[in-house]
Amino acid sequence: MAAGPMLAAPAAFAGDAGLVAKKRVAPVYPRGAERRKIEGHVVVTYNVNTDGSVSDVAVAEAVPEGVFDDAAVKAVSKWKYKPIESPVKGARAKIGFKLQS
């Protein structure tokens, strides 16, 4: 049986305090990385608007650089939180990309 990609649950950082996730979309493991057996992680920063939508997603750290960045940004851009009174700027999440053995 072939091993497949496994994505770690996003780790919450201090910027996420008080936020309640309604929807978290998992990133798609890039085929080239899977084929070459590359693993790593991406730390993204983003803002949460009062309606719970996410905006201004940016890569703060990527290991290795440039491999998982697009997949992480696309996924986090689709996340939704419960509505909040004031926007949150600088929320962070770490998304791991690991192949199953």
Buried (B, 14 or more C-beta within 10 A) or exposed (E): EEEEBEBEEBEBBEBBEEBEBEEBEBBBBBEEBBEEEBBBBBBBBBBBBEEBBBEEBEBBEBEEEEBBBBBBBEBBBBBBBEEBEEEBEBBBBBBBBEBEE
